Amino acid sequence: MTKTYKYDFLVTGGGSAGCAAAYIASKYGIKTCLVEKNNYLGGLMTGGLVIPVMKSDSSNINVEFYNDLISYAKKYNAQIEYFDKNKGWFNPVVLKIVLDEMLKNAGVDIFFEMYPDRVKKNNGLIKKIRFSSNLLSLYIEAKYYLDSTGDSKIFKLAGEKFFENNKKKQASSLRFIMDNVNIDELKDFLIQFDGNRDVTNYCYSNNELHLTSAYTWDNKGWNLKPLFDKGLNDGIITPFDTSYFQIFTIAGANSSVAFNCPRLRDYNADDPIDYSNALIEARSAVYRVANFVKKYFKGFENAYISQIADMTGIRETNKIIAKKQFLKEMLLNSKLPANPVLSADYPIDIHSNNKNCSTLKKTGKYYLEFDSLISKNYKNLFAAGRNFGGDSYTQSCLRIQSSCMSMGEAVAKHVRLIIKNC
């Protein structure tokens, strides 16, 4: 007979949203468990090497987890504050240890390397979920459930349909890290080559030199373009390799540079072979981009690839049909609701694999309502993360990690309030 574990709150998916939800719920006395398919927490923030956390105006709405994460990471020298006051510059490798400590100290039971494969439901309620590993299967029964898998796996197993307003999803990326970089030489080279401080900039934090720079193939007057033209002419990189390029230094890693690239070509998400081939091609692109910077960027001469992300940087997948769908018009005309999940001002940021078709558009401040995290059909099922009830425009603004953390925290506080008043 399959064993059943019982909790007040079950979180599936240990990324930014799931960690925030489990941590806050357990911290405030809710019997909580978190089930994660990998053998570490953090999702794209750790396994996907998606750093830093993008800056957004939170107005201190549901940021307790984020602030605690910063405090914990400081103890491990895994966090710095950049010149623009962004405190979300983390070390993705050490952050796995930080998140373990945070959630265990809060009292969360963690199930690693387990996948949901069956949902039992009745009369508009999720009753329990079966999870399996290579060794065993078990059921977890809870009063309330959070799907923070990014791809809405629990909603899919429950037979739910998804909100579709575009067939073609945002471009995905495969991030990587290079070590043994001379950051001082790289900084001097970049600052001299690129005078646009909105693109290439640096600062000293925690006695470390940190920097960032970028280029895309879009016609925006990028100062690094001559370097990419040389790489193309010399056959070091391909035209598609130039579609997106972005680099960041890493907290507590004085000779490391993280790359937000290369992109994966467009692939058919319903065809596993096509997706797998796109990943293989992206790993080949990692090697080309690494050779490119070694040849044309000072400071990279003796550098080497030290890590390729375990997880694909998928920006857009299934969006739930929520009690209230958060649509583009609502974002552009947003007003402070009675029960805000978060406040943000991150722009509409849609990545396209077509030249000059990406979007980066400022919106001003906006708020997300809690009804956009509630399942339309199940009273005890919620979503948090990039799978919340939005459209492709609102999802492009709110898929960033700080917003996902606020969503998870908001669900945890909502569950706590319900249980407290029962």
C-alpha positions as CSV (number, residue, x, y, z in Angstrom):
1,M,0.0,0.0,0.0
2,T,1.4,3.4,-1.0
3,K,2.3,5.6,2.0
4,T,0.4,8.9,2.6
5,Y,2.0,11.9,4.2
6,K,-0.4,14.6,5.6
7,Y,0.3,18.4,5.7
8,D,-1.6,21.7,5.9
9,F,0.2,23.0,2.8
10,L,1.9,21.2,-0.1
11,V,4.2,23.2,-2.4
12,T,5.2,21.5,-5.7
13,G,8.3,23.1,-7.3
14,G,11.2,24.5,-5.3
15,G,12.1,27.5,-7.5
16,S,11.8,31.2,-6.4
17,A,8.1,31.1,-5.8
18,G,8.0,27.7,-4.2
19,C,10.8,28.4,-1.8
20,A,9.2,31.6,-0.7
21,A,5.9,30.0,-0.1
22,A,7.2,27.0,1.8
23,Y,9.5,29.2,3.9
24,I,6.9,31.8,4.9
25,A,4.2,29.2,5.6
26,S,6.4,27.1,7.8
27,K,8.0,30.1,9.5
28,Y,4.5,31.1,10.7
29,G,3.5,27.7,12.0
30,I,1.8,26.0,9.0
31,K,2.8,22.3,8.6
32,T,4.4,22.5,5.2
33,C,6.2,20.3,2.7
34,L,7.9,21.1,-0.5
35,V,8.5,18.6,-3.3
36,E,11.2,19.3,-5.9
37,K,12.2,17.3,-9.0
38,N,15.9,18.2,-8.7
39,N,18.3,17.5,-5.9
40,Y,18.6,21.1,-4.9
41,L,16.4,24.2,-4.4
42,G,16.2,27.4,-6.3
43,G,15.1,26.3,-9.7
44,L,16.3,28.7,-12.4
45,M,18.0,30.9,-9.9
46,T,20.5,28.1,-9.0
47,G,20.2,25.3,-11.6
48,G,19.5,27.7,-14.4
49,L,22.2,30.2,-13.4
50,V,19.7,33.0,-13.8
51,I,21.4,35.8,-11.9
52,P,21.1,38.5,-10.8
53,V,17.5,39.0,-9.6
54,M,16.2,41.8,-11.8
55,K,15.4,45.0,-10.0
56,S,11.8,46.0,-9.6
57,D,9.9,48.5,-7.3
58,S,8.3,46.2,-4.7
59,S,6.9,49.0,-2.4
60,N,7.7,46.4,0.4
61,I,4.7,44.2,-0.5
62,N,5.4,40.6,0.3
63,V,9.2,40.9,0.4
64,E,9.9,39.1,3.7
65,F,11.3,36.0,2.0
66,Y,13.5,38.1,-0.3
67,N,14.9,40.2,2.5
68,D,15.6,37.1,4.6
69,L,17.3,35.5,1.6
70,I,19.6,38.5,1.3
71,S,20.4,38.3,5.0
72,Y,21.2,34.5,4.8
73,A,23.2,34.9,1.6
74,K,25.4,37.6,3.1
75,K,26.6,35.1,5.8
76,Y,27.9,32.9,3.0
77,N,29.5,35.8,1.0
78,A,27.0,34.9,-1.7
79,Q,25.4,38.3,-2.2
80,I,26.4,41.9,-3.1
81,E,24.6,45.1,-3.8
82,Y,25.2,46.6,-7.2
83,F,25.6,50.3,-7.9
84,D,21.9,50.7,-8.8
85,K,21.0,49.5,-5.3
86,N,20.0,46.1,-6.6
87,K,20.7,43.7,-3.7
88,G,19.8,40.6,-5.7
89,W,23.3,39.8,-7.0
90,F,23.8,36.3,-5.8
91,N,26.1,33.3,-6.2
92,P,23.9,30.6,-7.8
93,V,26.0,27.7,-6.6
94,V,26.3,28.8,-3.0
95,L,22.6,29.8,-3.0
96,K,21.7,26.0,-3.1
97,I,23.3,25.7,0.4
98,V,21.6,29.0,1.6
99,L,18.2,27.8,0.5
100,D,18.6,24.5,2.2
101,E,19.5,26.2,5.5
102,M,16.6,28.7,5.2
103,L,13.9,26.1,4.6
104,K,15.2,23.6,7.1
105,N,15.5,26.3,9.8
106,A,11.9,27.3,9.1
107,G,10.8,23.7,9.6
108,V,9.9,22.7,6.0
109,D,9.9,19.0,5.1
110,I,11.7,18.7,1.7
111,F,11.2,15.8,-0.8
112,F,13.9,15.9,-3.4
113,E,14.0,14.1,-6.8
114,M,10.3,13.4,-6.9
115,Y,7.8,14.1,-9.6
116,P,4.0,14.5,-9.5
117,D,2.3,11.8,-11.6
118,R,-1.3,11.6,-10.3
119,V,-3.8,14.0,-8.8
120,K,-6.9,12.8,-6.9
121,K,-9.7,15.3,-6.8
122,N,-13.4,15.5,-5.9
123,N,-16.1,18.2,-5.8
124,G,-13.8,21.1,-6.8
125,L,-11.1,20.1,-4.3
126,I,-7.6,18.6,-4.8
127,K,-7.6,15.6,-2.3
128,K,-4.0,14.3,-2.6
129,I,-1.2,14.0,-5.1
130,R,1.0,11.1,-5.9
131,F,4.8,11.7,-6.3
132,S,7.3,9.2,-7.7
133,S,11.0,8.8,-7.8
134,N,13.3,6.2,-9.2
135,L,12.8,4.2,-6.1
136,L,9.3,4.7,-4.8
137,S,5.9,6.4,-4.9
138,L,4.0,8.1,-2.2
139,Y,0.9,10.3,-1.7
140,I,0.8,13.6,0.0
141,E,-2.5,14.9,1.3
142,A,-2.9,18.5,2.2
143,K,-5.6,21.1,2.9
144,Y,-4.1,23.5,0.4
145,Y,-1.8,23.1,-2.7
146,L,0.5,25.4,-4.5
147,D,1.7,24.6,-8.1
148,S,5.0,26.5,-8.5
149,T,6.4,24.2,-11.1
150,G,6.6,26.9,-13.7
151,D,4.9,24.6,-16.2
152,S,1.7,24.1,-14.2
153,K,2.3,20.4,-13.8
154,I,-0.4,20.0,-11.0
155,F,-3.0,21.9,-13.0
156,K,-2.2,19.7,-16.0
157,L,-2.6,16.5,-14.0
158,A,-5.8,17.8,-12.7
159,G,-7.1,18.1,-16.2
160,E,-7.1,21.9,-16.4
161,K,-6.9,23.8,-19.7
162,F,-4.5,26.8,-20.0
163,F,-4.9,30.4,-21.0
164,E,-3.6,30.7,-24.6
165,N,-3.2,34.1,-26.2
166,N,-0.1,33.2,-28.3
167,K,1.1,30.1,-30.0
168,K,4.7,31.1,-30.1
169,K,6.5,31.5,-26.8
170,Q,9.4,33.7,-25.7
171,A,12.9,32.6,-26.7
172,S,14.7,30.4,-24.2
173,S,18.3,30.6,-23.1
174,L,21.0,28.2,-21.9
175,R,23.3,30.1,-19.4
176,F,26.9,29.2,-18.6
177,I,29.8,30.4,-16.5
178,M,33.4,31.0,-17.3
179,D,36.2,31.0,-14.7
180,N,39.7,32.3,-14.5
181,V,38.7,35.7,-15.9
182,N,40.8,38.8,-15.1
183,I,37.9,41.0,-14.1
184,D,40.1,44.1,-13.8
185,E,41.4,43.8,-17.3
186,L,37.9,43.0,-18.6
187,K,36.5,46.1,-16.8
188,D,39.1,48.4,-18.3
189,F,38.5,47.0,-21.8
190,L,34.7,47.2,-21.7
191,I,34.6,50.7,-20.2
192,Q,37.0,52.0,-22.8
193,F,35.2,50.2,-25.7
194,D,31.6,51.0,-24.6
195,G,30.8,54.4,-23.2
196,N,27.1,53.7,-22.7
197,R,26.7,53.3,-18.9
198,D,23.1,52.1,-19.3
199,V,24.6,49.0,-20.9
200,T,28.2,48.6,-19.7
201,N,28.9,49.6,-16.1
202,Y,30.7,48.4,-12.9
203,C,31.0,49.0,-9.2
204,Y,33.0,47.8,-6.2
205,S,30.9,45.9,-3.5
206,N,32.2,43.9,-0.6
207,N,35.7,44.7,-1.8
208,E,34.9,43.0,-5.1
209,L,34.8,44.4,-8.6
210,H,31.5,43.7,-10.4
211,L,30.3,44.6,-13.9
212,T,27.8,43.9,-16.6
213,S,27.6,44.4,-20.3
214,A,25.4,43.4,-23.2
215,Y,24.8,43.2,-27.0
216,T,22.0,42.0,-29.3
217,W,21.6,41.8,-33.0
218,D,18.8,44.3,-32.9
219,N,19.5,47.7,-34.5
220,K,20.0,49.7,-31.3
221,G,23.4,51.2,-31.8
222,W,25.3,48.8,-29.6
223,N,28.9,49.8,-29.0
224,L,30.2,46.2,-28.9
225,K,29.0,45.6,-32.4
226,P,32.5,45.8,-34.0
227,L,33.6,42.9,-31.9
228,F,30.7,40.8,-33.0
229,D,31.3,41.8,-36.6
230,K,34.9,40.5,-36.3
231,G,33.7,37.3,-34.8
232,L,31.3,36.8,-37.6
233,N,33.8,37.7,-40.3
234,D,36.4,35.3,-38.8
235,G,33.8,32.5,-38.6
236,I,34.2,32.2,-34.8
237,I,30.5,32.7,-34.2
238,T,27.3,32.4,-36.2
239,P,24.7,35.1,-36.9
240,F,22.3,33.5,-34.5
241,D,25.0,33.5,-31.8
242,T,24.8,37.3,-31.9
243,S,21.1,37.4,-31.2
244,Y,21.6,38.0,-27.5
245,F,24.6,38.4,-25.3
246,Q,24.7,39.5,-21.7
247,I,27.3,39.0,-19.0
248,F,27.4,39.5,-15.2
249,T,30.0,38.9,-12.5
250,I,29.1,36.7,-9.5
251,A,29.1,37.5,-5.8
252,G,31.9,35.9,-4.0
253,A,33.6,34.6,-7.2
254,N,36.3,37.1,-8.1
255,S,37.3,35.5,-11.4
256,S,33.9,34.2,-12.7
257,V,31.6,35.7,-15.3
258,A,28.0,34.4,-15.9
259,F,26.5,34.5,-19.4
260,N,22.8,35.1,-20.1
261,C,23.2,33.4,-23.5
262,P,23.1,31.6,-25.9
263,R,19.5,31.5,-27.0
264,L,17.9,28.3,-28.1
265,R,16.5,28.4,-31.6
266,D,12.7,28.2,-31.9
267,Y,11.6,24.6,-31.2
268,N,8.3,22.7,-31.1
269,A,7.6,22.3,-27.4
270,D,5.3,19.3,-28.2
271,D,8.2,17.5,-29.9
272,P,10.8,16.2,-27.4
273,I,13.3,15.3,-30.1
274,D,13.2,18.8,-31.6
275,Y,13.6,20.4,-28.2
276,S,16.5,18.0,-27.4
277,N,18.2,18.9,-30.7
278,A,17.8,22.6,-29.9
279,L,19.5,22.0,-26.5
280,I,22.4,20.2,-28.3
281,E,22.8,23.1,-30.7
282,A,22.8,25.6,-27.8
283,R,25.6,23.7,-26.0
284,S,27.6,23.9,-29.2
285,A,26.9,27.7,-29.2
286,V,28.2,27.9,-25.6
287,Y,31.6,26.6,-26.9
288,R,31.6,29.1,-29.8
289,V,30.7,32.1,-27.6
290,A,33.4,31.1,-25.1
291,N,36.0,31.0,-27.8
292,F,34.7,34.3,-29.1
293,V,35.2,36.2,-25.8
294,K,38.6,34.5,-25.3
295,K,39.8,35.9,-28.7
296,Y,38.2,39.4,-28.7
297,F,37.6,40.4,-25.0
298,K,40.6,41.3,-22.9
299,G,40.6,39.5,-19.5
300,F,39.2,36.2,-21.0
301,E,42.5,35.0,-22.5
302,N,43.0,32.2,-19.9
303,A,39.3,31.7,-19.0
304,Y,37.5,28.4,-19.4
305,I,33.9,27.1,-19.3
306,S,33.3,25.9,-15.7
307,Q,29.6,25.3,-15.7
308,I,26.7,25.0,-18.2
309,A,23.2,25.4,-16.6
310,D,21.4,22.2,-15.6
311,M,18.1,23.8,-16.5
312,T,17.0,25.6,-19.7
313,G,16.1,29.2,-19.1
314,I,12.5,28.9,-20.2
315,R,10.8,32.3,-20.0
316,E,7.2,31.3,-20.9
317,T,5.1,28.2,-20.7
318,N,1.6,27.3,-19.4
319,K,-0.4,30.1,-17.8
320,I,-3.3,29.0,-15.6
321,I,-6.9,30.1,-16.1
322,A,-7.3,32.0,-12.8
323,K,-10.3,33.3,-10.9
324,K,-9.3,36.7,-12.5
325,Q,-6.9,36.8,-15.4
326,F,-4.3,39.6,-15.2
327,L,-4.2,41.0,-18.7
328,K,-2.1,43.7,-20.5
329,E,-4.9,46.4,-20.3
330,M,-5.1,45.8,-16.5
331,L,-1.3,46.2,-16.1
332,L,-1.2,49.4,-18.1
333,N,-4.1,50.9,-16.1
334,S,-3.2,49.3,-12.7
335,K,-4.5,50.6,-9.4
336,L,-3.7,49.5,-5.9
337,P,-6.2,46.7,-5.1
338,A,-7.5,45.8,-1.7
339,N,-5.3,42.7,-1.5
340,P,-2.2,43.2,-3.6
341,V,0.2,40.3,-4.2
342,L,3.0,42.6,-5.2
343,S,4.0,46.0,-6.6
344,A,6.4,46.1,-9.6
345,D,7.7,48.4,-12.4
346,Y,9.7,45.9,-14.4
347,P,9.0,46.5,-18.1
348,I,7.3,44.4,-20.7
349,D,10.2,42.2,-21.7
350,I,9.5,39.8,-24.5
351,H,12.4,38.0,-26.0
352,S,12.1,37.0,-29.7
353,N,14.4,35.0,-31.9
354,N,13.5,37.3,-34.8
355,K,15.7,40.3,-35.4
356,N,14.3,43.6,-34.2
357,C,11.2,41.8,-32.8
358,S,12.0,41.7,-29.1
359,T,10.1,44.2,-26.8
360,L,11.4,46.1,-23.8
361,K,8.8,48.7,-22.9
362,K,8.5,50.7,-19.7
363,T,5.1,50.5,-18.0
364,G,5.2,52.4,-14.7
365,K,4.1,50.9,-11.5
366,Y,1.5,48.1,-11.4
367,Y,0.0,45.7,-8.9
368,L,-1.1,42.1,-9.1
369,E,-4.3,41.0,-7.5
370,F,-4.5,37.7,-5.5
371,D,-7.4,36.4,-7.6
372,S,-4.8,35.8,-10.4
373,L,-3.1,33.1,-8.3
374,I,-6.3,31.2,-7.5
375,S,-7.5,28.3,-9.7
376,K,-10.8,29.0,-11.4
377,N,-12.1,25.5,-10.8
378,Y,-10.4,24.2,-7.5
379,K,-10.9,26.0,-4.3
380,N,-7.7,24.8,-2.6
381,L,-5.3,25.1,-5.6
382,F,-3.1,28.0,-6.2
383,A,-0.3,29.0,-8.7
384,A,2.8,31.2,-8.2
385,G,5.6,31.9,-10.5
386,R,5.7,32.3,-14.3
387,N,2.5,30.1,-14.5
388,F,0.3,32.6,-12.7
389,G,-3.0,33.7,-14.3
390,G,-1.8,36.3,-16.8
391,D,-1.2,36.7,-20.5
392,S,2.1,36.8,-22.5
393,Y,2.5,40.6,-21.8
394,T,1.9,40.5,-18.1
395,Q,3.8,37.3,-17.7
396,S,6.8,38.9,-19.4
397,C,6.8,41.5,-16.7
398,L,6.2,39.3,-13.7
399,R,8.3,36.2,-14.5
400,I,11.3,37.8,-12.8
401,Q,12.4,36.2,-9.5
402,S,11.5,39.0,-7.1
403,S,7.9,39.0,-8.3
404,C,7.8,35.2,-8.2
405,M,9.0,35.3,-4.6
406,S,6.2,37.8,-3.7
407,M,3.6,35.5,-5.4
408,G,4.7,32.5,-3.3
409,E,4.8,34.6,-0.1
410,A,1.3,35.9,-0.8
411,V,-0.1,32.4,-1.2
412,A,1.5,31.3,2.1
413,K,0.1,34.2,4.0
414,H,-3.3,33.6,2.5
415,V,-3.2,29.9,3.5
416,R,-2.1,30.9,7.0
417,L,-5.0,33.3,7.4
418,I,-7.5,30.7,6.3
419,I,-6.2,28.1,8.6
420,K,-5.9,30.5,11.5
421,N,-9.6,31.5,11.1
422,C,-10.9,28.0,10.7
